[in-house]
Amino acid sequence: MKAFRAVPNGTIRLQANTVLNAAPTLAGFPAGGGVQVRMWNRGSVAVSVEFGAHANMPLPVAPAGGAPGAQSLPPGAVEVQSLQSDQRHVAILVASGAPDVEFTIGEGL
């Protein structure tokens, strides 16, 4: 296993309430196959995160009461996830507040 290595200038910082149908493109996404993204929730509340293929993707829905929903990123957490080659956009949503979340494209783990 190799350590995570970020792509130069491959980080974006977003406030946790993206606008409907305006999911930003991840920075530094290479052409070709899938990559990894490191997510860092810089805030004090959990956020819901969803990756997709289009800027007009719907906002994430938090899982509740047995219903499916987007993945949650706990406050202060740093997680690494593998993405498919078409998952170039990210939408984030939070129930309250507006914490910053950083997404860094890279490879390794």
TORDO-180057 format. One record per residue: x, y, z of N, C-alpha, C in turn. Coordinates in Angstrom, 3 decimals, decimal comma, always signed. Example, Ala and Ser with C-alpha at 12.3 -4.5 7.8 and 13.67 -1.06 7.14 Angstrom:
BEGIN
+----------+----------+----------+----------+----------+----------+----------+----------+----------+
|      n_u |      n_v |      n_w |     ca_u |     ca_v |     ca_w |      c_u |      c_v |      c_w |
+----------+----------+----------+----------+----------+----------+----------+----------+----------+
|  +13,190 |   -5,690 |   +7,800 |  +12,300 |   -4,500 |   +7,800 |  +13,200 |   -3,300 |   +7,800 |
|  +12,850 |   -2,250 |   +7,080 |  +13,670 |   -1,060 |   +7,140 |  +12,900 |   +0,030 |   +7,870 |
+----------+----------+----------+----------+----------+----------+----------+----------+----------+
END
This chain:
BEGIN
+----------+----------+----------+----------+----------+----------+----------+----------+----------+
|      n_u |      n_v |      n_w |     ca_u |     ca_v |     ca_w |      c_u |      c_v |      c_w |
+----------+----------+----------+----------+----------+----------+----------+----------+----------+
|   +0,835 |   -1,169 |   +0,000 |   +0,000 |   +0,000 |   +0,000 |   +0,886 |   +1,241 |   +0,000 |
|   +0,537 |   +2,192 |   -0,876 |   +1,262 |   +3,453 |   -0,952 |   +0,488 |   +4,533 |   -0,203 |
|   +1,202 |   +5,511 |   +0,302 |   +0,552 |   +6,648 |   +0,951 |   -0,198 |   +7,480 |   -0,084 |
|   -1,246 |   +8,157 |   +0,347 |   -2,004 |   +9,024 |   -0,543 |   -1,117 |  +10,167 |   -1,016 |
|   -1,151 |  +10,441 |   -2,312 |   -0,365 |  +11,529 |   -2,900 |   -1,313 |  +12,414 |   -3,696 |
|   -1,384 |  +13,674 |   -3,312 |   -2,296 |  +14,614 |   -3,958 |   -1,795 |  +15,034 |   -5,335 |
|   -2,733 |  +15,315 |   -6,225 |   -2,434 |  +15,896 |   -7,528 |   -2,146 |  +17,378 |   -7,297 |
|   -1,116 |  +17,960 |   -7,924 |   -0,860 |  +19,400 |   -7,747 |   -2,097 |  +20,231 |   -8,093 |
|   -2,395 |  +21,193 |   -7,251 |   -3,564 |  +22,064 |   -7,425 |   -4,862 |  +21,269 |   -7,568 |
|   -4,951 |  +20,139 |   -6,871 |   -6,104 |  +19,250 |   -6,978 |   -7,072 |  +19,358 |   -5,825 |
|   -7,079 |  +20,476 |   -5,100 |   -7,964 |  +20,627 |   -3,946 |   -8,966 |  +21,752 |   -4,172 |
|  -10,230 |  +21,476 |   -3,829 |  -11,239 |  +22,534 |   -3,785 |  -11,845 |  +22,533 |   -2,382 |
|  -12,224 |  +23,715 |   -1,909 |  -12,890 |  +23,848 |   -0,617 |  -14,282 |  +24,405 |   -0,878 |
|  -15,291 |  +23,727 |   -0,351 |  -16,675 |  +24,120 |   -0,567 |  -17,375 |  +24,339 |   +0,755 |
|  -18,345 |  +25,253 |   +0,758 |  -19,241 |  +25,345 |   +1,905 |  -20,258 |  +24,226 |   +1,739 |
|  -20,752 |  +23,697 |   +2,842 |  -21,506 |  +22,457 |   +2,814 |  -22,923 |  +22,535 |   +2,273 |
|  -23,305 |  +23,600 |   +1,651 |  -24,613 |  +23,644 |   +0,997 |  -24,433 |  +24,045 |   -0,458 |
|  -24,240 |  +23,051 |   -1,307 |  -24,135 |  +23,351 |   -2,734 |  -25,513 |  +23,722 |   -3,258 |
|  -25,539 |  +24,455 |   -4,328 |  -26,782 |  +24,901 |   -4,935 |  -27,317 |  +23,783 |   -5,829 |
|  -28,619 |  +23,565 |   -5,790 |  -29,256 |  +22,561 |   -6,631 |  -28,877 |  +22,777 |   -8,097 |
|  -28,521 |  +21,710 |   -8,771 |  -28,134 |  +21,719 |  -10,194 |  -26,869 |  +22,517 |  -10,471 |
|  -25,983 |  +22,644 |   -9,468 |  -24,731 |  +23,370 |   -9,664 |  -23,591 |  +22,684 |   -8,914 |
|  -23,493 |  +21,371 |   -9,044 |  -22,425 |  +20,634 |   -8,369 |  -21,093 |  +20,958 |   -9,040 |
|  -20,111 |  +21,481 |   -8,284 |  -18,838 |  +21,862 |   -8,884 |  -18,019 |  +20,656 |   -9,354 |
|  -17,129 |  +20,918 |  -10,295 |  -16,217 |  +19,900 |  -10,804 |  -15,034 |  +19,770 |   -9,860 |
|  -14,638 |  +18,541 |   -9,565 |  -13,454 |  +18,304 |   -8,746 |  -12,219 |  +18,798 |   -9,481 |
|  -11,253 |  +19,343 |   -8,763 |  -10,048 |  +19,926 |   -9,365 |   -9,001 |  +18,860 |   -9,634 |
|   -8,289 |  +18,978 |  -10,746 |   -7,149 |  +18,112 |  -11,036 |   -7,496 |  +16,697 |  -11,406 |
|   -8,723 |  +16,437 |  -11,836 |   -9,159 |  +15,085 |  -12,179 |   -8,472 |  +14,655 |  -13,480 |
|   -7,638 |  +13,611 |  -13,454 |   -6,927 |  +13,199 |  -14,668 |   -7,853 |  +12,502 |  -15,658 |
|   -7,474 |  +12,502 |  -16,908 |   -8,220 |  +11,785 |  -17,927 |   -8,043 |  +10,285 |  -17,716 |
|   -9,017 |   +9,516 |  -18,146 |   -8,888 |   +8,064 |  -18,055 |   -9,630 |   +7,473 |  -16,880 |
|   -8,999 |   +6,513 |  -16,224 |   -9,638 |   +5,713 |  -15,178 |   -9,971 |   +6,469 |  -13,917 |
|  -10,462 |   +5,705 |  -12,959 |  -10,861 |   +6,275 |  -11,683 |   -9,677 |   +6,761 |  -10,868 |
|   -9,952 |   +7,573 |   -9,874 |   -8,940 |   +8,131 |   -8,983 |   -9,465 |   +8,056 |   -7,551 |
|   -8,712 |   +8,600 |   -6,651 |   -9,154 |   +8,690 |   -5,273 |   -9,344 |  +10,153 |   -4,892 |
|  -10,202 |  +10,359 |   -3,912 |  -10,437 |  +11,696 |   -3,391 |  -10,339 |  +11,624 |   -1,869 |
|   -9,590 |  +12,579 |   -1,310 |   -9,528 |  +12,711 |   +0,139 |  -10,514 |  +13,791 |   +0,533 |
|  -11,402 |  +13,461 |   +1,469 |  -12,419 |  +14,400 |   +1,933 |  -12,081 |  +14,785 |   +3,368 |
|  -12,122 |  +16,089 |   +3,670 |  -11,858 |  +16,576 |   +5,020 |  -12,985 |  +17,513 |   +5,412 |
|  -13,775 |  +17,096 |   +6,391 |  -14,842 |  +17,938 |   +6,916 |  -14,230 |  +18,860 |   +7,958 |
|  -14,047 |  +20,114 |   +7,621 |  -13,391 |  +21,085 |   +8,501 |  -14,351 |  +21,652 |   +9,543 |
|  -15,619 |  +21,257 |   +9,495 |  -16,619 |  +21,822 |  +10,386 |  -16,892 |  +20,987 |  +11,620 |
|  -17,928 |  +21,401 |  +12,356 |  -18,286 |  +20,737 |  +13,617 |  -19,604 |  +19,984 |  +13,524 |
|  -20,141 |  +19,818 |  +12,314 |  -21,355 |  +19,035 |  +12,089 |  -21,133 |  +18,096 |  +10,905 |
|  -21,874 |  +16,998 |  +10,897 |  -21,771 |  +16,043 |   +9,788 |  -22,347 |  +16,635 |   +8,506 |
|  -21,794 |  +16,217 |   +7,356 |  -22,310 |  +16,639 |   +6,056 |  -22,633 |  +15,394 |   +5,230 |
|  -23,571 |  +15,526 |   +4,297 |  -23,893 |  +14,459 |   +3,354 |  -23,177 |  +14,761 |   +2,050 |
|  -22,546 |  +13,729 |   +1,467 |  -21,720 |  +13,905 |   +0,277 |  -22,183 |  +12,934 |   -0,803 |
|  -22,263 |  +13,430 |   -2,033 |  -22,620 |  +12,580 |   -3,176 |  -21,756 |  +12,984 |   -4,363 |
|  -21,204 |  +12,007 |   -5,070 |  -20,416 |  +12,240 |   -6,281 |  -21,252 |  +11,837 |   -7,484 |
|  -21,062 |  +12,541 |   -8,611 |  -21,847 |  +12,229 |   -9,798 |  -21,165 |  +12,650 |  -11,078 |
|  -21,872 |  +12,407 |  -12,175 |  -21,316 |  +12,634 |  -13,500 |  -21,692 |  +13,981 |  -14,110 |
|  -22,609 |  +14,714 |  -13,474 |  -23,104 |  +15,945 |  -14,085 |  -23,219 |  +17,064 |  -13,059 |
|  -23,055 |  +18,298 |  -13,517 |  -23,207 |  +19,459 |  -12,637 |  -24,642 |  +19,611 |  -12,152 |
|  -25,606 |  +19,081 |  -12,899 |  -27,012 |  +19,236 |  -12,525 |  -27,527 |  +18,067 |  -11,687 |
|  -26,626 |  +17,412 |  -10,952 |  -27,048 |  +16,307 |  -10,093 |  -27,880 |  +16,824 |   -8,918 |
|  -28,756 |  +15,983 |   -8,360 |  -29,558 |  +16,429 |   -7,219 |  -28,708 |  +16,588 |   -5,968 |
|  -29,233 |  +17,352 |   -5,015 |  -28,539 |  +17,502 |   -3,740 |  -28,610 |  +16,188 |   -2,969 |
|  -27,611 |  +15,907 |   -2,142 |  -27,621 |  +14,680 |   -1,357 |  -28,794 |  +14,645 |   -0,374 |
|  -29,211 |  +13,438 |   -0,062 |  -30,256 |  +13,229 |   +0,927 |  -29,644 |  +12,415 |   +2,055 |
|  -29,755 |  +12,901 |   +3,274 |  -29,209 |  +12,170 |   +4,416 |  -30,047 |  +10,923 |   +4,665 |
|  -29,401 |   +9,777 |   +4,944 |  -30,173 |   +8,573 |   +5,246 |  -30,938 |   +8,765 |   +6,555 |
|  -32,184 |   +8,303 |   +6,585 |  -32,995 |   +8,458 |   +7,803 |  -34,081 |   +7,396 |   +7,843 |
|  -34,336 |   +6,869 |   +9,021 |  -35,449 |   +5,953 |   +9,225 |  -35,435 |   +4,732 |   +8,331 |
|  -34,278 |   +4,212 |   +8,020 |  -34,183 |   +3,031 |   +7,169 |  -34,200 |   +3,332 |   +5,685 |
|  -34,409 |   +4,591 |   +5,290 |  -34,409 |   +4,962 |   +3,874 |  -32,973 |   +5,205 |   +3,417 |
|  -32,642 |   +4,836 |   +2,169 |  -31,276 |   +5,063 |   +1,683 |  -30,995 |   +6,545 |   +1,482 |
|  -29,718 |   +6,880 |   +1,527 |  -29,320 |   +8,264 |   +1,313 |  -27,837 |   +8,347 |   +1,004 |
|  -27,325 |   +9,551 |   +0,949 |  -25,922 |   +9,805 |   +0,636 |  -25,038 |   +9,432 |   +1,831 |
|  -23,750 |   +9,289 |   +1,550 |  -22,808 |   +9,003 |   +2,628 |  -22,639 |  +10,223 |   +3,516 |
|  -22,400 |   +9,970 |   +4,794 |  -22,168 |  +11,044 |   +5,751 |  -20,688 |  +11,155 |   +6,050 |
|  -20,234 |  +12,378 |   +6,221 |  -18,855 |  +12,644 |   +6,607 |  -18,907 |  +13,336 |   +7,969 |
|  -18,480 |  +12,634 |   +9,036 |  -18,580 |  +13,189 |  +10,382 |  -17,738 |  +14,456 |  +10,552 |
|  -18,055 |  +15,262 |  +11,564 |  -17,274 |  +16,475 |  +11,806 |  -15,813 |  +16,146 |  +12,090 |
|  -14,924 |  +16,882 |  +11,437 |  -13,488 |  +16,693 |  +11,631 |  -12,898 |  +15,490 |  +10,930 |
|  -13,719 |  +14,686 |  +10,279 |  -13,242 |  +13,444 |   +9,659 |  -12,443 |  +13,699 |   +8,387 |
|  -11,486 |  +12,805 |   +8,146 |  -10,747 |  +12,750 |   +6,893 |  -10,934 |  +11,341 |   +6,356 |
|  -11,464 |  +11,209 |   +5,148 |  -11,688 |   +9,909 |   +4,537 |  -11,181 |   +9,940 |   +3,104 |
|  -10,774 |   +8,768 |   +2,616 |  -10,340 |   +8,621 |   +1,228 |  -11,286 |   +7,642 |   +0,557 |
|  -11,714 |   +7,991 |   -0,641 |  -12,655 |   +7,156 |   -1,381 |  -12,205 |   +7,045 |   -2,828 |
|  -12,404 |   +5,874 |   -3,415 |  -12,128 |   +5,684 |   -4,841 |  -13,342 |   +6,127 |   -5,643 |
|  -13,091 |   +6,831 |   -6,745 |  -14,155 |   +7,317 |   -7,611 |  -14,085 |   +6,631 |   -8,964 |
|  -15,217 |   +6,548 |   -9,634 |  -15,269 |   +6,081 |  -11,007 |  -14,847 |   +7,227 |  -11,925 |
|  -14,458 |   +6,913 |  -13,149 |  -13,944 |   +7,939 |  -14,058 |  -14,979 |   +9,008 |  -14,407 |
|  -16,270 |   +8,708 |  -14,256 |  -17,286 |   +9,718 |  -14,591 |  -17,756 |  +10,517 |  -13,376 |
|  -17,247 |  +10,227 |  -12,199 |  -17,672 |  +10,944 |  -10,990 |  -16,795 |  +12,182 |  -10,790 |
|  -17,012 |  +13,199 |  -11,611 |  -16,183 |  +14,406 |  -11,599 |  -16,828 |  +15,571 |  -10,860 |
|  -18,035 |  +15,383 |  -10,353 |  -18,755 |  +16,457 |   -9,662 |  -19,092 |  +16,012 |   -8,249 |
|  -19,210 |  +16,983 |   -7,338 |  -19,530 |  +16,675 |   -5,944 |  -20,604 |  +17,635 |   -5,446 |
|  -21,572 |  +17,082 |   -4,719 |  -22,603 |  +17,888 |   -4,070 |  -22,567 |  +17,563 |   -2,584 |
|  -22,703 |  +18,596 |   -1,761 |  -22,681 |  +18,406 |   -0,314 |  -23,831 |  +19,187 |   +0,310 |
|  -24,346 |  +18,656 |   +1,406 |  -25,460 |  +19,289 |   +2,084 |  -25,341 |  +19,025 |   +3,577 |
|  -25,792 |  +19,975 |   +4,384 |  -25,741 |  +19,856 |   +5,835 |  -27,086 |  +20,322 |   +6,398 |
|  -27,490 |  +19,738 |   +7,513 |  -28,771 |  +20,105 |   +8,123 |  -28,738 |  +21,503 |   +8,726 |
|  -27,589 |  +21,902 |   +9,284 |  -27,487 |  +23,238 |   +9,869 |  -26,056 |  +23,730 |   +9,785 |
|  -25,888 |  +25,039 |   +9,738 |  -24,555 |  +25,618 |   +9,632 |  -24,047 |  +25,571 |   +8,203 |
|  -22,793 |  +25,922 |   +8,030 |  -22,180 |  +25,922 |   +6,697 |  -20,692 |  +25,603 |   +6,811 |
|  -20,344 |  +24,407 |   +7,286 |  -18,929 |  +24,061 |   +7,419 |  -18,253 |  +23,936 |   +6,058 |
|  -16,959 |  +24,154 |   +6,042 |  -16,168 |  +23,940 |   +4,834 |  -15,772 |  +22,470 |   +4,744 |
|  -15,752 |  +21,958 |   +3,524 |  -15,282 |  +20,604 |   +3,257 |  -14,269 |  +20,695 |   +2,122 |
|  -13,089 |  +20,077 |   +2,316 |  -12,068 |  +20,057 |   +1,272 |  -12,062 |  +18,710 |   +0,575 |
|  -11,914 |  +18,744 |   -0,759 |  -11,819 |  +17,553 |   -1,584 |  -10,513 |  +17,628 |   -2,354 |
|   -9,655 |  +16,625 |   -2,190 |   -8,350 |  +16,590 |   -2,855 |   -8,259 |  +15,338 |   -3,709 |
|   -8,004 |  +15,522 |   -4,992 |   -7,816 |  +14,400 |   -5,913 |   -6,393 |  +13,894 |   -5,792 |
|   -6,218 |  +12,580 |   -5,852 |   -4,892 |  +11,996 |   -5,756 |   -4,938 |  +10,498 |   -5,999 |
|   -3,899 |   +9,830 |   -5,511 |   -3,822 |   +8,371 |   -5,648 |   -3,000 |   +7,816 |   -4,510 |
|   -3,081 |   +6,509 |   -4,312 |   -2,265 |   +5,887 |   -3,283 |   -2,981 |   +4,779 |   -2,568 |
|   -3,660 |   +5,078 |   -1,497 |   -4,257 |   +4,078 |   -0,615 |   -5,036 |   +3,014 |   -1,304 |
+----------+----------+----------+----------+----------+----------+----------+----------+----------+
END
